């Protein structure tokens, strides 16, 4: 099932790989990034964890999306998107499912509960906000694998994943086309990709305005360089359609009711001449 992150050949049953890569596991997390990839990710992870801690994300806030301890307005939106996702995958065969950008694995535990053979993947393995936090759900009886991996080079053999959920994570891809091409590669025929809780804008200008404002805020509050703050990006509706066509995926975009508070903010933004992000459920299907 796994590819060697070093030579990209299938990993042998008995390590090491012929290229010398040795599969390692730490606290139940399978390490499928090369040392160079880990080193390259560290500056972003350090900045990410600094902001998350300051804004009180993660930690003991694991019973998501229905019983959050904090950020209730945001989770009210994400809960609706999650329910739309749950409805969309009801008819999908219960085979391998990948939660990509899984964080503390709150969604992975639902994939297992729904009958999928679930895998959580992320570059973040922290105990507060990353894959190691998923131990809570394993201790409660859920069953899934945890794999350290980035989204532009997935360490899975081609054509094995029936469902890939990029849950609040696709906007962290450095190269959207490369990431989506990898998603398509690992999917089975008729497999589905679900892009969930990524910010979408009608116009790139609105997305760029958001990123510029965030870069200024993060520099002033947290001394984070602009290059790192821009690792979290955005998507437009035209761009995702173009990307889907380029890699041979059939696309459906479902707008999800965000709640009265968010809708009011949308209307107020339009009256002020600016659009705020929407969070549609985007489904992409690989042709059989």
TIDODREN-861317 format. One record per residue (C-alpha): x, y, z; residue in three letters. Coordinates in nm, 3 decimals, padded with zeros to 5 digits. Layout:
% TIDODREN-861317
<zalo x="X" y="Y" z="Z" code="ala"/>
...
END
This chain:
% TIDODREN-861317
<zalo x="00.000" y="00.000" z="00.000" code="unk"/>
<zalo x="00.284" y="00.241" z="00.081" code="unk"/>
<zalo x="00.539" y="00.398" z="-00.151" code="unk"/>
<zalo x="00.891" y="00.470" z="-00.038" code="unk"/>
<zalo x="00.917" y="00.850" z="00.004" code="unk"/>
<zalo x="01.279" y="00.834" z="-00.108" code="unk"/>
<zalo x="01.270" y="00.629" z="-00.432" code="unk"/>
<zalo x="00.890" y="00.618" z="-00.483" code="unk"/>
<zalo x="00.883" y="00.242" z="-00.531" code="unk"/>
<zalo x="00.646" y="00.018" z="-00.331" code="unk"/>
<zalo x="00.785" y="-00.046" z="00.014" code="unk"/>
<zalo x="00.884" y="-00.408" z="00.074" code="unk"/>
<zalo x="00.710" y="-00.613" z="00.340" code="unk"/>
<zalo x="01.041" y="-00.648" z="00.519" code="unk"/>
<zalo x="01.241" y="-00.327" z="00.552" code="unk"/>
<zalo x="01.463" y="-00.162" z="00.454" code="unk"/>
<zalo x="01.377" y="-00.047" z="00.102" code="unk"/>
<zalo x="01.636" y="-00.127" z="-00.164" code="unk"/>
<zalo x="01.726" y="00.244" z="-00.170" code="unk"/>
<zalo x="01.814" y="00.230" z="00.201" code="unk"/>
<zalo x="01.503" y="00.402" z="00.340" code="unk"/>
<zalo x="01.394" y="00.248" z="00.670" code="unk"/>
<zalo x="01.027" y="00.267" z="00.765" code="unk"/>
<zalo x="00.996" y="00.409" z="01.115" code="unk"/>
<zalo x="00.709" y="00.449" z="01.358" code="unk"/>
<zalo x="00.695" y="00.686" z="01.654" code="unk"/>
<zalo x="00.407" y="00.690" z="01.903" code="unk"/>
<zalo x="00.198" y="00.500" z="01.650" code="unk"/>
<zalo x="00.263" y="00.746" z="01.364" code="unk"/>
<zalo x="00.422" y="00.594" z="01.053" code="unk"/>
<zalo x="00.694" y="00.824" z="00.920" code="unk"/>
<zalo x="00.669" y="00.851" z="00.541" code="unk"/>
<zalo x="00.854" y="01.176" z="00.483" code="unk"/>
<zalo x="01.223" y="01.199" z="00.404" code="unk"/>
<zalo x="01.449" y="01.387" z="00.649" code="unk"/>
<zalo x="01.482" y="01.666" z="00.390" code="unk"/>
<zalo x="01.103" y="01.697" z="00.363" code="unk"/>
<zalo x="01.069" y="01.712" z="00.741" code="unk"/>
<zalo x="01.339" y="01.978" z="00.766" code="unk"/>
<zalo x="01.172" y="02.185" z="00.492" code="unk"/>
<zalo x="00.837" y="02.169" z="00.675" code="unk"/>
<zalo x="00.970" y="02.269" z="01.017" code="unk"/>
<zalo x="00.963" y="02.652" z="00.975" code="unk"/>
<zalo x="00.601" y="02.641" z="00.863" code="unk"/>
<zalo x="00.502" y="02.400" z="01.141" code="unk"/>
<zalo x="00.668" y="02.617" z="01.406" code="unk"/>
<zalo x="00.480" y="02.925" z="01.281" code="unk"/>
<zalo x="00.155" y="02.729" z="01.245" code="unk"/>
<zalo x="00.172" y="02.595" z="01.600" code="unk"/>
<zalo x="00.258" y="02.939" z="01.738" code="unk"/>
<zalo x="-00.055" y="03.093" z="01.582" code="unk"/>
<zalo x="-00.276" y="02.797" z="01.673" code="unk"/>
<zalo x="-00.166" y="02.813" z="02.037" code="unk"/>
<zalo x="-00.219" y="03.190" z="02.056" code="unk"/>
<zalo x="-00.566" y="03.158" z="01.903" code="unk"/>
<zalo x="-00.651" y="02.864" z="02.132" code="unk"/>
<zalo x="-00.697" y="02.593" z="01.872" code="unk"/>
<zalo x="-00.631" y="02.227" z="01.946" code="unk"/>
<zalo x="-00.531" y="02.105" z="02.287" code="unk"/>
<zalo x="-00.833" y="01.958" z="02.464" code="unk"/>
<zalo x="-01.075" y="02.070" z="02.190" code="unk"/>
<zalo x="-01.118" y="01.732" z="02.019" code="unk"/>
<zalo x="-01.489" y="01.650" z="02.032" code="unk"/>
<zalo x="-01.555" y="01.807" z="01.695" code="unk"/>
<zalo x="-01.752" y="01.926" z="01.507" code="unk"/>
<zalo x="-02.055" y="01.890" z="01.734" code="unk"/>
<zalo x="-01.923" y="01.987" z="02.077" code="unk"/>
<zalo x="-01.642" y="02.241" z="02.037" code="unk"/>
<zalo x="-01.507" y="02.412" z="02.346" code="unk"/>
<zalo x="-01.405" y="02.726" z="02.158" code="unk"/>
<zalo x="-01.454" y="02.911" z="01.824" code="unk"/>
<zalo x="-01.824" y="02.828" z="01.818" code="unk"/>
<zalo x="-01.908" y="03.057" z="01.524" code="unk"/>
<zalo x="-01.652" y="02.885" z="01.305" code="unk"/>
<zalo x="-01.760" y="02.537" z="01.410" code="unk"/>
<zalo x="-02.123" y="02.624" z="01.341" code="unk"/>
<zalo x="-02.019" y="02.668" z="00.976" code="unk"/>
<zalo x="-01.793" y="02.364" z="00.969" code="unk"/>
<zalo x="-02.059" y="02.143" z="01.127" code="unk"/>
<zalo x="-02.297" y="02.217" z="00.840" code="unk"/>
<zalo x="-02.027" y="02.138" z="00.585" code="unk"/>
<zalo x="-01.944" y="01.816" z="00.766" code="unk"/>
<zalo x="-02.309" y="01.705" z="00.757" code="unk"/>
<zalo x="-02.322" y="01.778" z="00.383" code="unk"/>
<zalo x="-02.005" y="01.570" z="00.339" code="unk"/>
<zalo x="-02.153" y="01.283" z="00.543" code="unk"/>
<zalo x="-02.461" y="01.283" z="00.319" code="unk"/>
<zalo x="-02.252" y="01.294" z="00.000" code="unk"/>
<zalo x="-02.047" y="00.984" z="00.086" code="unk"/>
<zalo x="-02.332" y="00.757" z="00.198" code="unk"/>
<zalo x="-02.332" y="00.561" z="-00.128" code="unk"/>
<zalo x="-01.954" y="00.522" z="-00.158" code="unk"/>
<zalo x="-01.826" y="00.164" z="-00.108" code="unk"/>
<zalo x="-01.666" y="00.123" z="00.234" code="unk"/>
<zalo x="-01.305" y="00.076" z="00.123" code="unk"/>
<zalo x="-00.989" y="00.279" z="00.192" code="unk"/>
<zalo x="-01.052" y="00.640" z="00.293" code="unk"/>
<zalo x="-00.781" y="00.901" z="00.343" code="unk"/>
<zalo x="-00.826" y="01.201" z="00.572" code="unk"/>
<zalo x="-00.562" y="01.436" z="00.431" code="unk"/>
<zalo x="-00.453" y="01.716" z="00.659" code="unk"/>
<zalo x="-00.616" y="01.521" z="00.939" code="unk"/>
<zalo x="-00.476" y="01.725" z="01.227" code="unk"/>
<zalo x="-00.596" y="01.567" z="01.552" code="unk"/>
<zalo x="-00.795" y="01.304" z="01.354" code="unk"/>
<zalo x="-01.141" y="01.418" z="01.457" code="unk"/>
<zalo x="-01.278" y="01.342" z="01.109" code="unk"/>
<zalo x="-01.077" y="01.021" z="01.070" code="unk"/>
<zalo x="-01.264" y="00.872" z="01.362" code="unk"/>
<zalo x="-01.593" y="00.931" z="01.176" code="unk"/>
<zalo x="-01.460" y="00.766" z="00.860" code="unk"/>
<zalo x="-01.386" y="00.458" z="01.069" code="unk"/>
<zalo x="-01.726" y="00.481" z="01.239" code="unk"/>
<zalo x="-01.895" y="00.493" z="00.897" code="unk"/>
<zalo x="-01.723" y="00.170" z="00.794" code="unk"/>
<zalo x="-01.424" y="00.288" z="00.591" code="unk"/>
<zalo x="-01.071" y="00.155" z="00.637" code="unk"/>
<zalo x="-00.944" y="00.493" z="00.746" code="unk"/>
<zalo x="-00.602" y="00.656" z="00.724" code="unk"/>
<zalo x="-00.509" y="00.993" z="00.873" code="unk"/>
<zalo x="-00.226" y="01.181" z="00.703" code="unk"/>
<zalo x="-00.063" y="01.510" z="00.798" code="unk"/>
<zalo x="00.281" y="01.671" z="00.827" code="unk"/>
<zalo x="00.190" y="01.782" z="01.180" code="unk"/>
<zalo x="00.248" y="01.512" z="01.441" code="unk"/>
<zalo x="00.218" y="01.723" z="01.758" code="unk"/>
<zalo x="00.030" y="01.599" z="02.062" code="unk"/>
<zalo x="-00.172" y="01.921" z="02.088" code="unk"/>
<zalo x="-00.293" y="01.966" z="01.733" code="unk"/>
<zalo x="-00.146" y="01.691" z="01.515" code="unk"/>
<zalo x="-00.156" y="01.319" z="01.453" code="unk"/>
<zalo x="-00.042" y="01.222" z="01.802" code="unk"/>
<zalo x="-00.356" y="01.385" z="01.942" code="unk"/>
<zalo x="-00.551" y="01.117" z="01.753" code="unk"/>
<zalo x="-00.445" y="00.865" z="02.017" code="unk"/>
<zalo x="-00.754" y="00.977" z="02.213" code="unk"/>
<zalo x="-00.988" y="00.829" z="01.951" code="unk"/>
<zalo x="-00.785" y="00.508" z="01.920" code="unk"/>
<zalo x="-00.806" y="00.466" z="02.296" code="unk"/>
<zalo x="-01.184" y="00.502" z="02.266" code="unk"/>
<zalo x="-01.200" y="00.209" z="02.023" code="unk"/>
<zalo x="-01.172" y="00.371" z="01.682" code="unk"/>
<zalo x="-00.939" y="00.202" z="01.432" code="unk"/>
<zalo x="-00.727" y="00.389" z="01.179" code="unk"/>
<zalo x="-00.368" y="00.437" z="01.067" code="unk"/>
<zalo x="-00.174" y="00.759" z="01.117" code="unk"/>
<zalo x="00.083" y="00.852" z="00.852" code="unk"/>
<zalo x="00.313" y="01.150" z="00.833" code="unk"/>
<zalo x="00.303" y="01.270" z="00.473" code="unk"/>
<zalo x="00.261" y="01.583" z="00.263" code="unk"/>
<zalo x="-00.011" y="01.626" z="00.005" code="unk"/>
<zalo x="00.201" y="01.697" z="-00.303" code="unk"/>
<zalo x="00.377" y="01.360" z="-00.280" code="unk"/>
<zalo x="00.145" y="01.100" z="-00.133" code="unk"/>
<zalo x="00.321" y="00.781" z="-00.019" code="unk"/>
<zalo x="00.050" y="00.545" z="-00.146" code="unk"/>
<zalo x="00.046" y="00.319" z="-00.450" code="unk"/>
<zalo x="-00.177" y="00.430" z="-00.736" code="unk"/>
<zalo x="-00.545" y="00.344" z="-00.757" code="unk"/>
<zalo x="-00.608" y="00.231" z="-00.398" code="unk"/>
<zalo x="-00.803" y="00.511" z="-00.223" code="unk"/>
<zalo x="-01.182" y="00.514" z="-00.266" code="unk"/>
<zalo x="-01.242" y="00.839" z="-00.075" code="unk"/>
<zalo x="-00.996" y="01.122" z="-00.015" code="unk"/>
<zalo x="-01.110" y="01.403" z="00.213" code="unk"/>
<zalo x="-00.899" y="01.720" z="00.219" code="unk"/>
<zalo x="-01.050" y="01.855" z="00.538" code="unk"/>
<zalo x="-00.958" y="02.222" z="00.599" code="unk"/>
<zalo x="-00.626" y="02.148" z="00.431" code="unk"/>
<zalo x="-00.625" y="02.188" z="00.051" code="unk"/>
<zalo x="-00.545" y="02.560" z="00.082" code="unk"/>
<zalo x="-00.210" y="02.466" z="00.244" code="unk"/>
<zalo x="-00.085" y="02.300" z="-00.075" code="unk"/>
<zalo x="00.223" y="02.471" z="-00.215" code="unk"/>
<zalo x="00.126" y="02.363" z="-00.569" code="unk"/>
<zalo x="-00.248" y="02.309" z="-00.619" code="unk"/>
<zalo x="-00.209" y="02.133" z="-00.954" code="unk"/>
<zalo x="00.056" y="01.894" z="-00.821" code="unk"/>
<zalo x="-00.157" y="01.816" z="-00.516" code="unk"/>
<zalo x="-00.474" y="01.750" z="-00.717" code="unk"/>
<zalo x="-00.277" y="01.535" z="-00.963" code="unk"/>
<zalo x="-00.154" y="01.326" z="-00.669" code="unk"/>
<zalo x="-00.509" y="01.297" z="-00.536" code="unk"/>
<zalo x="-00.625" y="01.167" z="-00.874" code="unk"/>
<zalo x="-00.334" y="00.922" z="-00.897" code="unk"/>
<zalo x="-00.413" y="00.742" z="-00.572" code="unk"/>
<zalo x="-00.791" y="00.723" z="-00.633" code="unk"/>
<zalo x="-00.966" y="00.408" z="-00.749" code="unk"/>
<zalo x="-01.184" y="00.437" z="-01.062" code="unk"/>
<zalo x="-01.505" y="00.615" z="-00.951" code="unk"/>
<zalo x="-01.321" y="00.728" z="-00.640" code="unk"/>
<zalo x="-01.412" y="01.063" z="-00.485" code="unk"/>
<zalo x="-01.218" y="01.362" z="-00.356" code="unk"/>
<zalo x="-01.395" y="01.593" z="-00.112" code="unk"/>
<zalo x="-01.248" y="01.940" z="-00.056" code="unk"/>
<zalo x="-01.396" y="02.066" z="00.268" code="unk"/>
<zalo x="-01.356" y="02.398" z="00.452" code="unk"/>
<zalo x="-01.114" y="02.561" z="00.211" code="unk"/>
<zalo x="-01.184" y="02.933" z="00.157" code="unk"/>
<zalo x="-01.328" y="03.013" z="-00.187" code="unk"/>
<zalo x="-01.365" y="03.351" z="-00.352" code="unk"/>
<zalo x="-01.536" y="03.460" z="-00.674" code="unk"/>
<zalo x="-01.245" y="03.688" z="-00.758" code="unk"/>
<zalo x="-00.870" y="03.641" z="-00.701" code="unk"/>
<zalo x="-00.855" y="04.006" z="-00.593" code="unk"/>
<zalo x="-01.065" y="03.927" z="-00.284" code="unk"/>
<zalo x="-00.844" y="03.631" z="-00.197" code="unk"/>
<zalo x="-00.528" y="03.835" z="-00.239" code="unk"/>
<zalo x="-00.670" y="04.109" z="-00.017" code="unk"/>
<zalo x="-00.738" y="03.853" z="00.255" code="unk"/>
<zalo x="-00.384" y="03.715" z="00.229" code="unk"/>
<zalo x="-00.226" y="04.060" z="00.243" code="unk"/>
<zalo x="-00.427" y="04.150" z="00.553" code="unk"/>
<zalo x="-00.331" y="03.823" z="00.721" code="unk"/>
<zalo x="00.036" y="03.869" z="00.634" code="unk"/>
<zalo x="00.032" y="04.211" z="00.803" code="unk"/>
<zalo x="-00.149" y="04.076" z="01.110" code="unk"/>
<zalo x="00.082" y="03.777" z="01.151" code="unk"/>
<zalo x="00.393" y="03.991" z="01.110" code="unk"/>
<zalo x="00.274" y="04.238" z="01.373" code="unk"/>
<zalo x="00.133" y="03.986" z="01.622" code="unk"/>
<zalo x="00.362" y="03.688" z="01.584" code="unk"/>
<zalo x="00.669" y="03.813" z="01.391" code="unk"/>
<zalo x="00.594" y="03.558" z="01.119" code="unk"/>
<zalo x="00.748" y="03.635" z="00.777" code="unk"/>
<zalo x="00.508" y="03.694" z="00.489" code="unk"/>
<zalo x="00.630" y="03.387" z="00.299" code="unk"/>
<zalo x="00.518" y="03.162" z="00.585" code="unk"/>
<zalo x="00.184" y="03.337" z="00.640" code="unk"/>
<zalo x="00.110" y="03.290" z="00.270" code="unk"/>
<zalo x="00.147" y="02.912" z="00.297" code="unk"/>
<zalo x="-00.225" y="02.917" z="00.373" code="unk"/>
<zalo x="-00.390" y="03.034" z="00.052" code="unk"/>
<zalo x="-00.736" y="03.027" z="-00.106" code="unk"/>
<zalo x="-00.919" y="02.893" z="-00.410" code="unk"/>
<zalo x="-01.153" y="03.047" z="-00.667" code="unk"/>
<zalo x="-01.444" y="02.873" z="-00.834" code="unk"/>
<zalo x="-01.297" y="02.919" z="-01.182" code="unk"/>
<zalo x="-00.958" y="02.790" z="-01.069" code="unk"/>
<zalo x="-01.090" y="02.468" z="-00.917" code="unk"/>
<zalo x="-01.293" y="02.396" z="-01.231" code="unk"/>
<zalo x="-00.984" y="02.449" z="-01.447" code="unk"/>
<zalo x="-00.771" y="02.229" z="-01.221" code="unk"/>
<zalo x="-01.032" y="01.952" z="-01.218" code="unk"/>
<zalo x="-01.050" y="01.950" z="-01.598" code="unk"/>
<zalo x="-00.671" y="01.945" z="-01.628" code="unk"/>
<zalo x="-00.639" y="01.622" z="-01.429" code="unk"/>
<zalo x="-00.952" y="01.453" z="-01.567" code="unk"/>
<zalo x="-01.187" y="01.485" z="-01.270" code="unk"/>
<zalo x="-01.561" y="01.545" z="-01.280" code="unk"/>
<zalo x="-01.657" y="01.826" z="-01.042" code="unk"/>
<zalo x="-01.960" y="01.920" z="-00.836" code="unk"/>
<zalo x="-01.970" y="02.232" z="-00.619" code="unk"/>
<zalo x="-02.228" y="02.243" z="-00.341" code="unk"/>
<zalo x="-02.287" y="02.568" z="-00.158" code="unk"/>
<zalo x="-02.364" y="02.505" z="00.208" code="unk"/>
<zalo x="-02.586" y="02.736" z="00.415" code="unk"/>
<zalo x="-02.337" y="02.904" z="00.652" code="unk"/>
<zalo x="-02.587" y="03.020" z="00.911" code="unk"/>
<zalo x="-02.751" y="03.356" z="00.964" code="unk"/>
<zalo x="-02.446" y="03.521" z="01.126" code="unk"/>
<zalo x="-02.213" y="03.437" z="00.838" code="unk"/>
<zalo x="-02.473" y="03.526" z="00.578" code="unk"/>
<zalo x="-02.515" y="03.866" z="00.743" code="unk"/>
<zalo x="-02.137" y="03.914" z="00.723" code="unk"/>
<zalo x="-02.148" y="03.824" z="00.353" code="unk"/>
<zalo x="-02.418" y="04.081" z="00.282" code="unk"/>
<zalo x="-02.241" y="04.349" z="00.485" code="unk"/>
<zalo x="-01.918" y="04.275" z="00.299" code="unk"/>
<zalo x="-02.085" y="04.311" z="-00.041" code="unk"/>
<zalo x="-02.234" y="04.646" z="00.062" code="unk"/>
<zalo x="-01.885" y="04.760" z="00.163" code="unk"/>
<zalo x="-01.745" y="04.652" z="-00.174" code="unk"/>
<zalo x="-01.562" y="04.341" z="-00.059" code="unk"/>
<zalo x="-01.642" y="03.971" z="-00.062" code="unk"/>
<zalo x="-01.560" y="03.738" z="00.225" code="unk"/>
<zalo x="-01.474" y="03.372" z="00.181" code="unk"/>
<zalo x="-01.729" y="03.099" z="00.124" code="unk"/>
<zalo x="-01.677" y="02.737" z="00.221" code="unk"/>
<zalo x="-01.850" y="02.510" z="-00.032" code="unk"/>
<zalo x="-01.830" y="02.133" z="-00.040" code="unk"/>
<zalo x="-01.639" y="02.044" z="-00.357" code="unk"/>
<zalo x="-01.666" y="01.687" z="-00.484" code="unk"/>
<zalo x="-01.440" y="01.555" z="-00.760" code="unk"/>
<zalo x="-01.488" y="01.209" z="-00.909" code="unk"/>
<zalo x="-01.238" y="01.005" z="-01.107" code="unk"/>
<zalo x="-01.387" y="00.856" z="-01.422" code="unk"/>
<zalo x="-01.400" y="00.477" z="-01.435" code="unk"/>
END
